[in-house]
Amino acid sequence: MEMRGTARSLGALDLNANYFKSMRVLDPNLLSPRQIASIKAAFRPLKSREVENINDEVSKSDRINFDRVVLRSFGIDDTILPSLYKVLISAVNDRVSMKNR
């Protein structure tokens, strides 16, 4: 949603309703009990530590493992992860830089 919206002051985001109509999201109801258990197990290490800034977070082995488990559980090729991280880092940096203007 961040990528499609227009930033407004005080953190508001202006969005087009047509985007939401065509937006695809991961449906946890499609997961098997085994996949759910795998995701929960991969998330446990993240719960026991502080969240890092985005650049450090995406280089943490527990974060990478969790994200890979989620992607694989939904049948998504996890080789896209570096590209996803690149886009995420860029979006966060853009958002932070807007705040400082």
KERO-866812 format. One record per residue (C-alpha): x, y, z. Coordinates in steps of 0.1 Angstrom, whole numbers, padded with zeros to 4 digits, always signed. Each point is the difference from the previous one (the first is absolute). Example, Ala and Ser with C-alpha at 12.3 -4.5 7.8 and 13.67 -1.06 7.14 Angstrom:
2
+0123-0045+0078
+0014+0034-0007
end
This chain:
101
+0000+0000+0000
+0029+0023+0008
+0012-0003-0036
-0033+0009-0016
-0010+0029+0023
+0008+0036+0000
+0016+0012+0032
-0018+0029+0018
+0011+0018+0031
+0001-0016+0035
+0004-0035-0014
-0033-0001-0019
-0001-0020-0033
-0024+0008-0028
-0011-0031-0018
-0020-0008-0031
-0029-0024+0006
+0006-0018-0033
+0033-0012+0013
-0017-0018+0030
-0024-0017-0024
+0028-0016-0019
+0024-0005+0029
+0011-0036+0007
+0008-0011+0035
+0012-0032+0016
-0029-0020+0014
+0010-0019+0031
-0031-0022-0004
+0018-0018-0029
+0028-0013+0023
+0001-0035+0014
+0005-0005+0037
+0036-0010-0007
+0007+0032-0019
-0015+0020+0028
+0022-0017+0025
+0031+0006-0021
-0008+0037-0002
-0006+0003+0037
+0032-0019+0007
+0020+0023-0023
-0015+0030+0017
+0009-0010+0036
+0036+0014-0002
-0012+0033-0013
-0023+0004+0030
+0028-0002+0024
+0021+0028-0013
-0003+0037-0009
-0009+0010-0035
+0030+0015-0018
+0000+0029-0025
-0011-0012-0034
+0036-0003-0014
+0011-0022+0029
-0032-0019+0003
+0000-0015-0035
+0035-0013+0006
-0008-0019+0031
-0001-0038-0005
-0032-0005+0021
-0018+0027-0021
+0011-0015-0033
-0010-0035+0012
-0034+0012+0011
-0007+0018-0033
+0012-0030-0020
-0023-0023+0020
-0030+0023-0006
+0007+0002-0037
+0005-0037-0004
-0031-0007+0019
-0020+0020-0025
+0017-0016-0029
+0020+0031-0009
+0036-0005-0013
+0022+0013+0029
+0027+0012-0024
-0020+0032-0004
+0009+0009+0036
+0030+0022-0008
-0021+0020-0024
-0028+0003+0026
+0025+0013+0025
+0014+0025-0024
-0035+0014-0008
-0008+0000+0038
+0032+0018+0009
-0006+0026-0027
-0036+0006+0011
+0010+0004+0037
+0028+0024-0009
-0024+0020-0022
-0025+0002+0028
+0026+0010+0026
+0014+0027-0023
-0035+0014-0005
-0004+0003+0037
+0032+0021+0002
-0009+0025-0027
end
